[in-house]
Amino acid sequence: MSRRQLVHLIGITVLSIAGLIATFAAGNEPLLGLDLQGGVEVRYQATEETTTESLDQAVEIIRSRVDSLGVAEPEISRVDEGILVQLPGVKDTDRALELVGATAELEFRPVVQRFNPEATLADAGIDDPVEFYDEAIASSQAAEVSTTLAPDTTVAEGAEEFPSTSVPGTTIPPTTTTILETDEEKIEFVENLFGIGQAPSLTDLEDDDGTTNVIMAEFDDEGNETARYELGPVGLKGEGLTDANAVLQGVEWVVAPEFKAGDEGINAFNAIATACFNRDPTCSVGAVAMALDGRVISAPQVNAAEFGRDQITISGGPFSEQEAKDLAVALRFGALPVELEPEQQRVVSGSLGDDALNAGMIAGLIGLALVAVYVIWYYRVLGMVAIASLLISGALLWTIISWLGTTQGLALTLAGITGLIVSIGVSVDSNIVYFEHVKEDMRNGRTLGSSVERAFPIAFSTIVKADVASLIAAVLLYALTSGAVRGFAFYLGLATILDLVATYFFMGPAVKWLARHFADKPQSFGVGALAASAAAGESA
């Protein structure tokens, strides 16, 4: 046994033990799927002919809804002409199904206030808010104050009483303000003007009837909140939009929406635009928000009081090509939502999930015990190596599954447990291939040491070919299927990879180490009396 092989043996053992210790210390544990912890599964079918693009958009919309429910590791996937939704651990199944199955709806709403709790007055270029206020008042004419702010300046609570905002390319009538006396009042007033301070809580989607002001947020691609708004009542819904496209305008990507003619289209949009352009109290920020499923997807400033139905462009300061296309898709499918109806529904109780988990664990333990009894009876010391190799790969597997469940939201389902149980047979087969090569060489009269050294390269080559065949099957299953079958394929593939690791770094070096200590007792390797005698005779 070489020094390198000893390092492999000690290294893989220490790594597996350290992984378990770190896993338990961190409190990591596998995340259980729907069939193991209970929940709800429903398959939705499109009510009319649709496209892959529209279904993919519907999947993303449903995923954002599910995120608002706080469901851990939901499974949302496109299947055939519909969508499969699995929500493990959800308590209020009725609310979940109602929220998930609702039709996506695009809304155009005026922005009353924009909040940015992390911003400071320094970010707005104001070092002394009291001086800023006094200078604005001093420049007023007949109690009317006009202040020049940047186009992206936001106005918060109290701003409807403050001087008007002059944005390049717009003419906004000045408003009056009450003269404030104390510095505290002036600072608070200026902070409210620029949206500095604590933002109010978001409005629940189910509490929004479209007729009152609401609080909604805008998020980036990674799900981080970038802005929070107070929005007025719905002025126009997605039905008033006929199309939206990403267009390269000069060197800048913009989105060009197109509205229907009449009161249910461009006229309704222009009513919002006029209020925003004039900084009416109902749209004091001067922006119109486009909201989809309770989230603001864009809130551009309005720079004209009236538009033609196909003469509107939305710029993002600037948009990238992908950002413009994503917004155009969101607008199109908000205007033309995918109609879904539940085709199949299955509710799994928590107790039933516990029963399934217990049954899977019992099956795995029984299978492992039977395998252990068989290989130890048939292979003696080598059988103990096989069990130790299983424990090594099992420890690594538990560490990886627990880490993925905690950090990546990977769920362990009953199908996944089935894949792990099947992998026990795959791992034992790898050991048996090596052991049988060793026994065959010993029966042919070789010593234990030479048989172990000669058999491993040949056996490992065979093991690699067999495991690669299993990996190919697992990859194909994962790529071409969905739901439970993908879970089976993933865990089978993961266990197969770890089997190769345990075989090369543990099983091979361990057998060679034992061969040195049992050189005079070849029968301990289960080769039978005749072969043991032949091996002992050659050794003598």
N, C-alpha and C positions, 0 to 999 in steps of 0.2 A: 504494500500500500504506500503510495507516494505521499510526500508532504502536501502537495496540492490537493489530493483527494481528502486528506485529513482536514484541511482547511475548509473544503466544501462541506464535509460532514458536520463539523462544528458550527460553521457559519449558518447553514440552513436551519439547524436545530435552535441556535440562539435567536435567529431572526423570527422563527415561528413563535417561540415563547415570548419574545419581546413584543411581537405584534399583539398577542393575546393580552399581555399586561397593559399595553398602551390602550387597547380597545376598551377594556373594563375600566381603566382609570379615567378615560375620557367619557365614559357612559355611552359609548356608541353601541347600537344594536340594530339588527336588521329591521327595515321598515316593511310591515306586513301589508299585503295587497288586499283587494276587495274580498276574495274568497276566504281569507284567513282572519280578518278582523270585522267583517260585515260591511254593509254599505248598499249602494244602489248601482245598477247597471241598466242603461237604456240605449237602444239603437234607434236612431232617427233616420227617416227616409225622406228624400226630397219629393215634394208633391208635384213637381213639374220637371221637365228636362233641364238639366243644369250642366255646368262645366267644372272641370277639375279646379280651375282657378277660384271659382265662386265657393266651392266646397272647402278649399284650403282657407279661404278668408273666413268662412263660417267657423272652422275649427279654431282659428285664432280668437275670434270673438267669444266663442264658448269658453275657451281657456281663460280669457280675462274675467269672465263671469265666475267661473269656478274658483279662480284665485281670490275673488272677493268673499267667497264662502269659507276660506281658510282650510280647504281640503288638502291633505297631504298626499302627494304623488297621485294625482288623477291621471287616468289613461284616456286620452282623447285622440281619436284617430279616424281618418277617412277610410270607409269601407264601401266598395262598389259605388252605389249612387246615394250613399248616406254617411252618417257619422256615428261612431260607437263611443259612448261616454261611460266611464267607470269611475265612481266616486267612493273610494274606500273610507270607512270610518265616519261618514256623514251622519249626523244625528237627525236633523229635520229633513227627511227625504222629500216631503211635499214641496217645501220651499225650494229645495235644490232643483227638483224637476221643473218647477214653474219658472225658475230663473234661467235654467239652461235651455229650456225649450221655447222661450219667448222669441219672437221675431226681431231681428236686429233693426234698429230704427235710427236714422240720421236726423239730427235736429240742428237748426240754425237759431242761435240765441244771442242777444246783445250782452256785452261784457260790462257789468256795472262796476266791479272792482277787480283788481288783480293783486294777489298777495305774494309776498316773497319774504318769509320769516327770516331767512339767512342773510338778506341784504342789509346794508347799512347806508346811512346818508352819505358817507364818504364815497360809496360806490356810485352815487348819483352826482358826485362832484361838489357836495355841500359840506364845508368845514364847520360853518356856524349857522345852524338853522334859525336862530333868533335874528341874526343879521340878514339872512336870506328873506325872512318874513318882513322885516322892517323896510328893506329896500323895495320889496314888491308893493307894500302899502304906500311908500313914499312916492312911487312912480304912478300911482293910480290917479285917475281923473274922475272926479265926482263919485268917489267910492267904488269905481270900477277898476279892476286890476288886470293887467295882461302880462303873462309870463311866458317866456320862450323855453320849451323843454325839448328833449330829444324825442324822436318818433317812437322809441320803445319805452318812454316813461310811463309808469303805471300809477294809477290813482286809487287810493284806498279810502277807507271810511272818512266821511266828512268832506270829501273832495268836491261834492256838488255845490258847496258853499264857497269854494276857493276860486281864485281867478282862473280864467279860461286858459287852455293850453293851445299854443300856436305851433302847429306842425308844418314843416315845409310842404308847400303844395296845397295847403288848406287854409280856409278863412273861418275862424271860429268866433262867434260873438262873445264878448266879455261878460262875465257874471259878477255879481256883487258878493261881498263878504262882510261879516261882522268883524269889527276891529277888536282884536284880542289884546289884553293888558299884560298878563303875566308871562314870564319866560316859559314856564311849564306848559301853558296853553299853546304858546307859539310852537314849541318843539313838538308837542303831540300833534298839532295841526299839520306841520310840515311832514312828519313821519307818516301820517295818514295819507297825505297827498301822494307820497312816493311808494306807498304800499309796504312800509316798514312796520313790522310788528307781528304779533301772534295771529296766525290765520285760523279761521273758524273750522269746525269739523266738517268733513265731507257729508253730503246728503246721501242717504241710502237710496239706491236705485228704485226700490219698491215704494218709496215715499214721494217720488217725483211724478206729479200728474200733469206737468207741462204748463201749469197756469200760474205758478208762483216762482219766486226767486230760489235758486239752489246754489250749493257750493260744489264745484267739480274741480278735478285736477287734471293736469297734463303730464304724461310720462314719456320717458325716452325708451329706446329699444330694449334696454336692460331692465325695464320695470321701475326705474327710479323716478320719483316725482320731481318734475322740473318747474312747475308753476301751479298755483291754485287760484281759482276765480270764483267770484260771485256772478252768476248769470241770471238774466231776466227770463221771463216766460218765453216759451217756444214761439218764434215768429213764423217759421217755415219748417216743414218736415221734408224728409228725403224724397217723397213722391214728387216734389216740385223740381227735382234735378233730373235731367235727361241723360247727361253724360259728363265725364271728366277725364282729361288726358294730361299727361306730362308732356310739356313742350319746351324745346330748347329755343329760348328767346335771346338772340345775340350770343352771349357767352354764359348766360344764366338759365338754369332750369326753373321753370314755373309750372304751376298747375292751372289749367284752363277749364273751369266748370261751365256747363251750359244748362240754362234753366228753361222750364216751360214758359210759354207766353201766358199772360193773364194774371188774375188775382191769386191763383194757386201756384204761381211760379215766380217770375221776375218781379212782379208788382209787390208781392209779400217780402221778397228779399230787399227791394229798394226801400220799403218802409223801415226796415231795420237799418239799412245803410244811411238813410237820411238822419235818423235819430243819432246814430253813432258819429256821423260826420259833423253834426251840429253840437256834439257833446251834450245831448239831452241828459237829464238826470237818470234816465233809464238806460243810458249807455255812456256813462261819464268817461270811460277809458277810451272810447272811440274805436273799439274793435268788435268784430263779430266772431263768435265762437262756433265752431262746428263740432258737435258732440255726438259720439257714437257709443251707445250702451253705457251711458253715465260717465264717459271719459272724454275730455277735450282732445281732439286730434289735431286741431289747428285753431289759432285765434289771431288772424291777421288784422292790422290796422286798416281802417276805411279811409280812402283819400279822395272820395267823390260822393256826392249826395245821391247820384242816380247812375245806373249802368244799363247797357243793353244786355239782353239775355245771353248773348254769346260773346260779350266783350269784357269779361272779367278775368283777371289773372291773379293768382296768389303766389307771392314770392316768399322765400324762407330765409333770406338774408345771408348767403343764398342757400337754396336747396342743392344737395347733391343729386345726381341722376336717380339713384335708388330711393332717396327720400321723396322726391317728386312723384315717382311711380307708385310708391307705397301709399302716399296720400291720395293719388288719383284712384287707386284701387279701392281704398277705404270709402271714398266719396261715391264711387259707382255702386258698390255693393251695399252702402248705406241707403242709397236711393232705390236700388233693386235688390232687396234682401232675399236670401234663400229661404223659401218656405219649407219648414221641416215639421213632420208629424211623427210621434212615437210609434214605432213598429213592434218592438219587443221591449219588455221591461222586466227586470228581475231585482228583487230586494233580498239581500242576504242579511239575516240577523246576526248580531254579535255572537250569540251563543252557538249558532251554526258555524260561524267562522272559527270559534274556539274548538269545536268538535273536529272540524277539518284539519286544523293545525295539530291537534293532539293525535289524530289518526295518522297524519303524515309523519310526525315525530316517532310514533310507536312503530310504524312500518320501517322507518329508517333504522331505528335501533335494533329491531328484530333482524333485519337484513344484515346489518353490520355484525351482530352477534353470531349469526349462522355462518357468515363468511369467516369470522375469526376462528370459530370452532373447527371448521373444515380445514383451513390452511395450516393451522397449528398442528392438527392431527396428522395431516398428510406431509407437511414440510418441516415440522419440528422447529428448529431454530430459525430457519428461513421464513417460516410462517410468522414468527414474532417480528421479523424484519418487515414483512408485508403489512402487518397491523401498525407498526411504528410509522411506516411510510404513509399509510392512510391518515394517521393522526397528524403527521406533519402537514400534509396537503389540506387536511380539514381545518387545522389552525390557521393556515394562510387564507383559506377560503372564508372562514368566519371573519377574519380581520378585514378582508376586502369587501365582503358583503355588508358588514356593519358600517364601514367607512362610506361606501356608496349610498347606503340607505340614509345615513345621517347628513352627508354633505351634498349628495347629488339627487336625492329623492328617488333612488331606485328601489322599487317594491319587490318583495319576495312573495310570490304567489304559490298556490298549491302545485301548479304546473312546474314552477321553479324547483320546488322541493322534489318533485318527481324526477326532474333532470339531475338533481344532486344524488338521489338514490341510484339512478342508472349509472352515474359516474363511479359509484363504488365498484361496480362490476368492471368498468373500464380500467380503473386503477389496479384492481387485483389481477386482471388479465396481463397487465404490464409486468407485474412481479412474476406471474406464472411463466411467462415467456422466458424470462431470465433463468428462473429456477430449473425449468425443464432442460435448458441448454446445459446448465451446470451438471445436472444428474446424468444426462446422456453422455457427456464427456467422462464422467467418473465411471459409468458402466463400461466405457470403452478402455478403462484401465488407467486414466490420467489421475494424477494426484488432485486433492481438493484445491490446493493453491493454483495450480496451472489451469484447472477447469474454470475456476472463478475468473481468472485474468483473461482467458481465451474467450469465454462465453459472452462477457459483457458487451464488447463492440458489436458482435453479431446480433445479440438480443436487442440492444438499444436501437440498432438500425431497423429491426422489425417493429419495435414499439413505436418509433417515429412514424413509420408508414401507416400503421394502424390508427394512431392518434390523429394524423393528418386527415385520414379518411373520415374520422368522426368529426373533426373540425369543419371539413367541407360540408358535411351534412348539416351541422349546426348553423353555419353561415348561410346556407341556402334557405333553411327553415326561417331564420331570423329575417332575411331580406325579402322573402316572398310571402310571408304570413303576417298576422297581426294578433294582438291580444295574448291569450294564454300560451299559444304555441311559441310565440316569440320569447316568452319568459322561460319556457322549457329549453329552447335552443340556446339562449344566452347563458344560463347556468350550466348546461351540459358543456358548452364550449369553454367557459371559464374553468370548470373542473378538469377538463381534458388538458388545458394548457398547464395547470398546476400539477397534473400527473406527470407531465414531461419534466417539470422542474424537480419534483420530488424523486423521480426515478434517477435522474442524472446526478443530482447533488446529494441525495441521501441514500437511496436504496443501493446503488452501485458501490459507493464507498463503504457503506455499512456491511455489506456482504463480504467485501474484501477484508475488512477489519476483523470480522468474525472468523474468516477462514484461517487467519493467522493464529487465533486462539483455540480453534477446534481442529487443527491440522491432524491430530492423532485420533480424532473422534468423528470421522466422516459420516457415521450412521446418524449423528445428531442433525444432519442435513436431510434426513429422510430418503437416503438413496437405497436402502435395503441391505440385508446382510451380505449377499454375494458381491454386490458392487463395492461395499465397504471393505470387504476382505481383499478384493482385487486392488483397490486403491491403497490399502494399508500395505499389501505385499510389494507394490511398486515403490512405495515410499521407503520400505525397509531395504 
